Amino acid sequence: MIKSLPTVTAIIATYNGQNTIGKCLNSLRNQDYPQDKIDIIIIDGSSKDDTLEIAKKFDVNVIIVSSKLQNAEYNKGVGVRKAKGDLLLMIDHDNVLPHNKWLVKMVEPLINNSDVVAVETLRYHYD
């Protein structure tokens, strides 16, 4: 078991993600992890739908980038530069965390073994 959990900055790049961003953020906010240790940064490529209105309901930091510059990798880079957490969590706006222990399970190997520098899920599911 982990004695002290690190802070995590979740970086989520999005553009016109109104159909998925709510499910993504809900799964992150429902984690069995201290919410005061999770900082969420949404980097939006100037969405033209309701993405930002949905995202703002989840206590997130929003950074808007020009639609001319935006793409997922550029947006993630902007988020990395703004991150303040001990750890970075990179997820896409259409990702839904599978259960409420997911974040703890991802952090645990990083805390318990100093040789581990990154973790990734073993399986992906596509709906």
PASEBA-1860 file (N, C-alpha, C; in nm, 3 decimals):
! residues 127
1> MIKSLPTV> 0.084/-0.119/0.000/0.000/0.000/0.000/0.088/0.124/0.000 ~ 0.041/0.228/-0.062/0.114/0.354/-0.073/0.085/0.439/0.050 ~ 0.189/0.488/0.115/0.171/0.571/0.235/0.130/0.713/0.199 ~ 0.196/0.772/0.103/0.167/0.910/0.065/0.157/0.918/-0.087 ~ 0.045/0.963/-0.133/0.023/0.971/-0.278/0.077/1.102/-0.334 ~ 0.141/1.096/-0.451/0.193/1.218/-0.514/0.081/1.297/-0.582 ~ 0.111/1.421/-0.612/0.018/1.500/-0.692/0.030/1.457/-0.837 ~ -0.082/1.465/-0.908/-0.088/1.423/-1.048/-0.149/1.535/-1.130
9> TAIIATYN> -0.085/1.570/-1.239/-0.145/1.660/-1.336/-0.193/1.577/-1.453 ~ -0.324/1.577/-1.474/-0.383/1.508/-1.588/-0.389/1.606/-1.704 ~ -0.331/1.568/-1.815/-0.326/1.652/-1.935/-0.415/1.588/-2.040 ~ -0.516/1.665/-2.082/-0.613/1.613/-2.178/-0.624/1.710/-2.295 ~ -0.579/1.666/-2.411/-0.593/1.746/-2.533/-0.730/1.718/-2.593 ~ -0.795/1.823/-2.640/-0.926/1.803/-2.699/-0.954/1.905/-2.809 ~ -1.044/1.867/-2.894/-1.099/1.956/-2.996/-1.235/1.898/-3.036 ~ -1.339/1.975/-3.016/-1.475/1.931/-3.047/-1.504/1.793/-2.987
17> GQNTIGKC> -1.478/1.780/-2.857/-1.494/1.653/-2.789/-1.618/1.643/-2.702 ~ -1.722/1.718/-2.737/-1.841/1.721/-2.650/-1.904/1.584/-2.627 ~ -1.888/1.493/-2.719/-1.950/1.361/-2.705/-1.877/1.269/-2.607 ~ -1.752/1.304/-2.573/-1.673/1.214/-2.490/-1.611/1.279/-2.367 ~ -1.590/1.408/-2.367/-1.515/1.473/-2.259/-1.582/1.455/-2.122 ~ -1.713/1.457/-2.116/-1.782/1.441/-1.989/-1.757/1.305/-1.926 ~ -1.763/1.200/-2.007/-1.737/1.064/-1.956/-1.593/1.051/-1.909 ~ -1.501/1.109/-1.985/-1.360/1.106/-1.950/-1.338/1.173/-1.815
25> LNSLRNQD> -1.387/1.295/-1.801/-1.366/1.371/-1.678/-1.439/1.310/-1.560 ~ -1.556/1.257/-1.583/-1.630/1.190/-1.476/-1.551/1.071/-1.423 ~ -1.491/0.994/-1.513/-1.413/0.877/-1.469/-1.289/0.920/-1.391 ~ -1.233/1.034/-1.424/-1.117/1.086/-1.352/-1.157/1.142/-1.217 ~ -1.266/1.215/-1.212/-1.312/1.273/-1.086/-1.371/1.168/-0.991 ~ -1.403/1.051/-1.040/-1.455/0.944/-0.954/-1.347/0.846/-0.908 ~ -1.222/0.882/-0.928/-1.113/0.796/-0.884/-1.104/0.795/-0.732 ~ -1.066/0.682/-0.678/-1.041/0.668/-0.535/-0.899/0.719/-0.509
33> YPQDKIDI> -0.883/0.848/-0.526/-0.755/0.917/-0.515/-0.791/1.056/-0.463 ~ -0.715/1.112/-0.374/-0.752/1.244/-0.321/-0.765/1.347/-0.434 ~ -0.884/1.402/-0.446/-0.907/1.495/-0.557/-0.824/1.623/-0.545 ~ -0.783/1.659/-0.425/-0.696/1.776/-0.410/-0.555/1.749/-0.460 ~ -0.527/1.623/-0.494/-0.397/1.587/-0.550/-0.404/1.564/-0.701 ~ -0.520/1.590/-0.760/-0.536/1.576/-0.905/-0.566/1.712/-0.964 ~ -0.478/1.758/-1.050/-0.496/1.883/-1.124/-0.523/1.843/-1.268 ~ -0.632/1.891/-1.324/-0.666/1.855/-1.462/-0.649/1.978/-1.551
41> IIIDGSSK> -0.572/1.960/-1.656/-0.553/2.066/-1.756/-0.614/2.018/-1.886 ~ -0.709/2.094/-1.936/-0.768/2.069/-2.067/-0.704/2.167/-2.164 ~ -0.645/2.115/-2.270/-0.588/2.200/-2.374/-0.677/2.184/-2.495 ~ -0.750/2.290/-2.524/-0.853/2.285/-2.627/-0.810/2.363/-2.751 ~ -0.830/2.302/-2.865/-0.791/2.362/-2.991/-0.898/2.453/-3.050 ~ -0.963/2.534/-2.966/-1.067/2.629/-3.008/-1.192/2.555/-3.057 ~ -1.241/2.464/-2.973/-1.361/2.386/-3.008/-1.477/2.476/-3.044 ~ -1.558/2.428/-3.137/-1.676/2.501/-3.182/-1.805/2.439/-3.129
49> DDTLEIAK> -1.793/2.338/-3.043/-1.910/2.272/-2.986/-1.916/2.304/-2.836 ~ -1.979/2.221/-2.757/-1.997/2.246/-2.614/-1.889/2.182/-2.527 ~ -1.776/2.148/-2.583/-1.669/2.084/-2.508/-1.632/2.160/-2.382 ~ -1.608/2.289/-2.394/-1.561/2.367/-2.279/-1.669/2.385/-2.173 ~ -1.792/2.400/-2.214/-1.900/2.413/-2.117/-1.912/2.286/-2.033 ~ -1.896/2.173/-2.096/-1.900/2.044/-2.026/-1.778/2.032/-1.934 ~ -1.660/2.063/-1.985/-1.536/2.048/-1.909/-1.536/2.135/-1.784 ~ -1.587/2.255/-1.793/-1.583/2.348/-1.679/-1.664/2.299/-1.560
57> KFDVNVII> -1.753/2.205/-1.580/-1.833/2.148/-1.470/-1.749/2.057/-1.380 ~ -1.626/2.027/-1.421/-1.543/1.930/-1.350/-1.421/1.993/-1.281 ~ -1.423/2.123/-1.258/-1.314/2.192/-1.189/-1.180/2.165/-1.257 ~ -1.169/2.211/-1.379/-1.048/2.191/-1.459/-0.987/2.326/-1.496 ~ -0.861/2.322/-1.531/-0.795/2.439/-1.588/-0.803/2.425/-1.739 ~ -0.847/2.530/-1.805/-0.862/2.526/-1.950/-0.761/2.619/-2.014 ~ -0.692/2.566/-2.113/-0.601/2.645/-2.195/-0.651/2.631/-2.338 ~ -0.674/2.742/-2.403/-0.722/2.740/-2.542/-0.605/2.775/-2.633
65> VSSKLQNA> -0.585/2.692/-2.733/-0.483/2.720/-2.833/-0.552/2.751/-2.965 ~ -0.484/2.823/-3.048/-0.538/2.861/-3.179/-0.571/2.737/-3.261 ~ -0.681/2.743/-3.331/-0.719/2.630/-3.417/-0.615/2.607/-3.527 ~ -0.536/2.710/-3.559/-0.431/2.694/-3.661/-0.313/2.614/-3.608 ~ -0.291/2.618/-3.477/-0.178/2.547/-3.417/-0.216/2.411/-3.364 ~ -0.341/2.394/-3.330/-0.385/2.278/-3.254/-0.371/2.147/-3.328 ~ -0.322/2.051/-3.255/-0.330/1.908/-3.285/-0.301/1.838/-3.153 ~ -0.332/1.714/-3.141/-0.323/1.646/-3.012/-0.185/1.657/-2.949
73> EYNKGVGV> -0.081/1.635/-3.027/0.055/1.637/-2.971/0.098/1.777/-2.931 ~ 0.065/1.876/-3.013/0.097/2.014/-2.977/0.024/2.052/-2.848 ~ -0.105/2.019/-2.841/-0.184/2.053/-2.723/-0.126/1.987/-2.598 ~ -0.086/1.861/-2.609/-0.027/1.793/-2.493/0.102/1.861/-2.449 ~ 0.182/1.906/-2.545/0.305/1.978/-2.512/0.277/2.106/-2.434 ~ 0.175/2.177/-2.472/0.134/2.298/-2.399/0.098/2.259/-2.256 ~ 0.024/2.150/-2.240/-0.014/2.104/-2.107/0.104/2.064/-2.022 ~ 0.200/1.996/-2.080/0.320/1.954/-2.007/0.393/2.076/-1.952
81> RKAKGDLL> 0.404/2.180/-2.032/0.472/2.301/-1.987/0.400/2.368/-1.870 ~ 0.270/2.351/-1.859/0.191/2.413/-1.752/0.174/2.323/-1.630 ~ 0.213/2.197/-1.639/0.190/2.100/-1.532/0.271/2.134/-1.407 ~ 0.209/2.110/-1.292/0.275/2.136/-1.165/0.280/2.010/-1.076 ~ 0.215/1.902/-1.118/0.209/1.782/-1.036/0.341/1.707/-1.032 ~ 0.352/1.619/-0.932/0.470/1.533/-0.922/0.476/1.436/-1.040 ~ 0.358/1.393/-1.087/0.348/1.298/-1.197/0.258/1.354/-1.306 ~ 0.279/1.310/-1.428/0.194/1.347/-1.541/0.108/1.228/-1.580
89> LMIDHDNV> -0.019/1.257/-1.608/-0.111/1.157/-1.661/-0.158/1.210/-1.796 ~ -0.123/1.141/-1.901/-0.162/1.181/-2.036/-0.277/1.092/-2.081 ~ -0.396/1.151/-2.095/-0.509/1.074/-2.147/-0.577/1.156/-2.256 ~ -0.644/1.087/-2.344/-0.717/1.154/-2.452/-0.860/1.180/-2.408 ~ -0.923/1.277/-2.470/-1.058/1.317/-2.429/-1.162/1.208/-2.450 ~ -1.129/1.106/-2.524/-1.224/0.996/-2.543/-1.188/0.872/-2.461 ~ -1.095/0.888/-2.366/-1.059/0.778/-2.276/-1.149/0.781/-2.153 ~ -1.190/0.664/-2.108/-1.267/0.650/-1.985/-1.191/0.552/-1.897
97> LPHNKWLV> -1.158/0.595/-1.777/-1.084/0.508/-1.686/-1.176/0.394/-1.643 ~ -1.128/0.270/-1.645/-1.215/0.154/-1.633/-1.276/0.129/-1.494 ~ -1.210/0.179/-1.389/-1.262/0.160/-1.253/-1.201/0.266/-1.162 ~ -1.255/0.280/-1.041/-1.214/0.390/-0.955/-1.080/0.368/-0.884 ~ -1.018/0.254/-0.901/-0.885/0.228/-0.844/-0.775/0.241/-0.950 ~ -0.813/0.277/-1.070/-0.719/0.280/-1.182/-0.598/0.370/-1.154 ~ -0.622/0.491/-1.108/-0.511/0.584/-1.088/-0.416/0.536/-0.978 ~ -0.469/0.485/-0.870/-0.385/0.429/-0.763/-0.300/0.315/-0.818
105> KMVEPLIN> -0.360/0.229/-0.899/-0.285/0.117/-0.957/-0.176/0.164/-1.054 ~ -0.198/0.275/-1.120/-0.097/0.329/-1.211/0.018/0.395/-1.135 ~ -0.014/0.458/-1.024/0.086/0.530/-0.945/0.172/0.435/-0.861 ~ 0.112/0.330/-0.812/0.180/0.240/-0.718/0.318/0.190/-0.765 ~ 0.333/0.143/-0.888/0.467/0.096/-0.929/0.572/0.209/-0.930 ~ 0.528/0.330/-0.957/0.621/0.443/-0.960/0.671/0.477/-0.820 ~ 0.585/0.457/-0.721/0.620/0.488/-0.583/0.701/0.374/-0.520 ~ 0.664/0.252/-0.551/0.723/0.136/-0.484/0.854/0.088/-0.546
113> NSDVVAVE> 0.889/0.134/-0.665/1.011/0.087/-0.731/1.076/0.203/-0.803 ~ 1.187/0.248/-0.752/1.255/0.366/-0.809/1.310/0.341/-0.949 ~ 1.316/0.215/-0.992/1.361/0.185/-1.128/1.250/0.207/-1.231 ~ 1.126/0.216/-1.187/1.013/0.236/-1.278/0.997/0.386/-1.301 ~ 0.999/0.426/-1.428/0.988/0.568/-1.461/0.861/0.603/-1.537 ~ 0.787/0.502/-1.583/0.662/0.525/-1.655/0.578/0.398/-1.649 ~ 0.447/0.415/-1.660/0.357/0.301/-1.666/0.255/0.325/-1.775 ~ 0.199/0.216/-1.823/0.097/0.222/-1.927/0.000/0.107/-1.905
121> TLRYHYD> -0.121/0.125/-1.949/-0.220/0.018/-1.933/-0.181/-0.103/-2.019 ~ -0.227/-0.217/-1.975/-0.199/-0.342/-2.047/-0.297/-0.363/-2.162 ~ -0.421/-0.324/-2.139/-0.525/-0.348/-2.238/-0.601/-0.221/-2.270 ~ -0.653/-0.217/-2.389/-0.740/-0.109/-2.433/-0.869/-0.171/-2.483 ~ -0.977/-0.100/-2.467/-1.106/-0.145/-2.517/-1.164/-0.033/-2.601 ~ -1.218/-0.067/-2.713/-1.276/0.033/-2.804/-1.424/0.009/-2.820 ~ -1.504/0.111/-2.794/-1.649/0.104/-2.816/-1.682/0.176/-2.946
END
